[in-house]
Amino acid sequence: MDINMNYNYPPMISRVLQLLLVIVLISACSKFNVPEGFPEQKEFAEILAEVHFAEATINQLKIKNRSADSTANSYYHDVLNNYKLTQEKFDTIVSWYLTQPELYQKVYQDAIVILTKKEAQWEREVKEIEEEKERIRKEKLARNVWQYKKNYFISSRDTFDRRVPFEIKVDTIEKNNGFLMTANYQFLKGNQVKKPVLELVAMYEDSVLDTITYRLPNTHISTKVNIEVGKDSTLRILELYGLLIKHDTLEEVRARIKGIEFEYIPVPDSIKPIE
């Protein structure tokens, strides 16, 4: 039996079907007809992801530092500038997309996928940064030769030597490029010491003494002090000693020393990578 699937519609019905088909096709094409100058679905998803990521970063900045508003706002506007958008234009685009719930839902789903990838990448980068910071901290700790307290509050009421003497044996450290001392000094109200100094003496393996006298900043503002000794010397240092605050003991002293570190400077690696 031969079945002919080619139906012959009456002319009127045929024209109606054609018209309906055109209407369906036009509707399908114009359903998500994005206005000229507006980003299409994929690009807008990227913009939304960037904006949400910026807002999350801004919130973190504000939590850590309440005075970071200007930095946070700059970061947010940088995101819009990258896409050549003003705040007003961005708000207009968002408003239009909200009138197209189905399209906006698709955009938002795409944005979530992008954000998930960004978050994973950000977590990897944060982990790498934290690991690098921990590596540096451990290296500094291993190089530290200071065995006294890291922080001192000194006043004339103290019974110990208010010059705070120290002595460090470093003869077992063979491979070094000298030593670096760092500390934060602050002289407080009531201090009468006019010319406080930090005195550091290095004794080398040939018994030669190298004395460094560093004039301390006599100020109420906490100031960081850095002193290097023995850098690039061909002789090995056997001992380091000195006074954290050398002054006339008859003078009233009120000072705070914080974050004292004394570490040896490692010898640069003589093996250079091939470029």
N, C-alpha and C positions, 0 to 999 in steps of 0.2 A: 504494500500500500504506500503510495507516494503522498507524503504530507508536505504541503507547501506552507512555509512559515512566513512568506511575504504577504502580509495582510494589505488589502487595498482599502484604506479608510476613505470615507467621503471627504471631499475637498474642505468643507468647513471644519470637520474634526481634525483633519491633518494640519490646518493652519493653527488651530488652538493648541495642539500638541507642540508644534514648532515654537509657538509663542511662549508656552510654559517652559520649554527647554531653554530658550534664550534667557528667560527670567531667572531660572535656576542657576545657569552659568554666570549671569551677571551678579547674582547674589553671592555665589561662591567666590567670585573674583573680588567683589567689593566688600565682603564681610569684614575683612581686616585691612581695609584700605587706609594705611597710615598716612596722615597728612604730610604734605611736602615739607621737607626740612626737619621732620621728626625722625629719630632713630628707629630702625626696624627692630623686630623681636630680638634677634641675637645680640645686636649692639646695645639695645636698651637693657638687656639682662646683664651685660658686662658693666654698664654704667651703674645699675642698681647694686650689683655686687661690690663695686669699688666704693660706692657711697656708704653702704652698710659696713664695709670693712673699715672705712675712715671713721665712721661714727663710733664703732667699737673701740678703735684706737684712741679716739678723742676721750671717750669715757674713762679709759684706763689712765690716760694722762692726767685727767682731772682728779681721779682718785689719788694718784701718787703726788700730784702737785696742783694745788688749787689755783696757783698763779699762772697755770699753763694755758689759760683760755685763748690768748692771742696766737700761740703756737698751734693749738688745736684748730681754731678757725682757719688759720692759714692752710693747714693740711687739708681741711674739707674743701676749701675753695680751689686748691691745687688740683683736686680730683676733677672738679667741674671744668676747670680751665683746660685740662688735658683733652677734654671732649668739646672744647670751644662752646661751653654752655654758661650762661649766667644763672643766678639763683632763680630769677623770674622765669626764664625759659625752661629750666628744669621742672619747676612747679607746674608750669603749663602742660608740659609733656606728661607728667605724672597724672594730672587731672584728666587729660584725654584718655590715657590708658585705663584709668579707673572706670571710664564709661564703657569700656569693652572688657567686661569681667572674664570672659573665656580667654581672650588674648592675654590679659594681664596675669591670669593664673598660669598660663604657659611661660610667660616671661619670668614670673617669680620662681617657678620650678627650675628654669634654666639658671637663674641667679643663685639659687640654693646649691646647685651642683658646682657652680664656679666658686662660691664661698667655701664649700666643703674642701675643695682642692686647695684654695688659698690658706685655709686654716691648717691643713695638714702640712703645707710647705712652711708656714709661719712657725708651727710647732717644731719642725725639724731644724729651722734656723735658730730658734731660741735654744734648743737643746745643744746645738753646736757651739753657740756663744757661751752658754753656761759651762759646758765641758772645757772650753778654752780658758775661761776665767778660773775654773778650778785647777786646771793644769798650771797656770801662771801662779796661783796662790800657793800650790804645793812646791813649786820650784823656788819661790821666794822664801818659803818656810824652811826648805832644805838649805838655802844659802845663808840663813840668819845665824849670826854668832852672838847676838845679844842675849844674855841669860838673866838680866835683871828685870825689874818691873817695866812695863811699857808706858805707864802713866805716873806722874808725880805731881802732888800739890805741895809747894814749899813755902813755909812761912818761918818767922823767927821763933815761933813756939816749938818748932821741931827740935828734938834732941839729937837726931843724927846729923852728920856733917852736911850742912845746907848747901855746900858746893856740889854735892852728889858725885863723889869719885867713882870711877869704874876701872876695871882691869880685865882684859880679855886675852886669853892665850889662843893664838891662831896658827901655831907652828905646824900643826898637822894638816893644814890646808895647803897643798902643794900647788895645784893648778888654779891660779886666780890672777886677775888683772887689777889688783888693788881692792879697796873696800869703800863702801858707800854708807854714810850715816845720814838718816833723815829723822826729823822730829818737828813737832809744832810747839812753838814757844809763845807764851802769853804772859805779860807782866800786869799784875792786878793793882787795884786801888790800894794805896798805902805802901807800895814798893818805893824804896829810897835808893836802890842801887843805880848809880849813874852810868856806869860803863860795864855792863855785864858781858862776859865773853864765854865762849865754849872753847876749852882747850883739849886738843887731841894730840897724843904723842904716839908715833909708830917706831918700834924698834926693829931694825932689819937684821938679817942673818950675819952681817959683818959688824954688828953691835952699834952701827950708826943710828942716831936718834933723829927723827924728823918731827918737829913740833909745829902744829898748826893752831893759830889763835884766831878764832872767828868772832868778830864783834856781833853780838846778838841784837836784833831790833828791839829797842826798849819801848814797846808799844802795848796798849791794851788790846789791840787786834791780834788774834791768833795768826802767827806767821810761820810758814814752813821753811825749815833750814835744811840744806843739802850740802854735805861735805864729802869730798873724795880724797882718798889718800893712797899712795902707792900705785896709782894708775900708770901702766906702761913701764913700770920699773923692772929692771932685770934681776933685782934682788928680792928675796922672799921676806915678807914681814913675819916676825915671830910673835910679837906681842903688841897690843894696843891698850893704851890707858889714858886717863885724863879726868877732866872735871866737866860736868854738864853745865854748871854755872860757876865760873870763877869770878869772885868779887871780894871786896873788903868785908870780912865777916862782922865788922862793927856796924855795917849798914843794914837797915831793915829790908828784908827781902820777902816779897810775895809774888810767887810765879806759879804758872801751871805749864807742865811739859807733857805732851800727849803723843801717842803713836810712835814711840821710839823704835827705830829699826836700824840694825847694823848688819849688813850683808856683804859677802864677798862678791866681786864682779867676776863672772865666769870668763875664761879665756875664749876669744872668738874661735869658732870651728875653723881649723886650717884647711879642711877638705871642702872645696867649693863645688857645687853641682855643675854639671856640664850643661851649657846653654845651647 
